Amino acid sequence: MENQKAVYLIVDTKTGKKYVGSAYGNDMLLGRWRNYIANGHGGNKLLKPLDFEYIKERF
């Protein structure tokens, strides 16, 4: 996955809101998902305001 560029969709299971992301930089898709695991938002500006516990439970 570290060699894969991607566009992906993640969904909030509580609200149904959809968030689109892309992976094209360092470590591509694998690096992007590692960022999500580390902080919950992966740098996604729309997810940053959400609480990390909320993200872990709903995404």
Secondary structure, DSSP 8 states (H G I E B T S, - for coil): -TT--EEEEEE-TTT--EEEEEE-STTHHHHHHHHHHHHSSTT-TTTTTS-HHHHHHH-
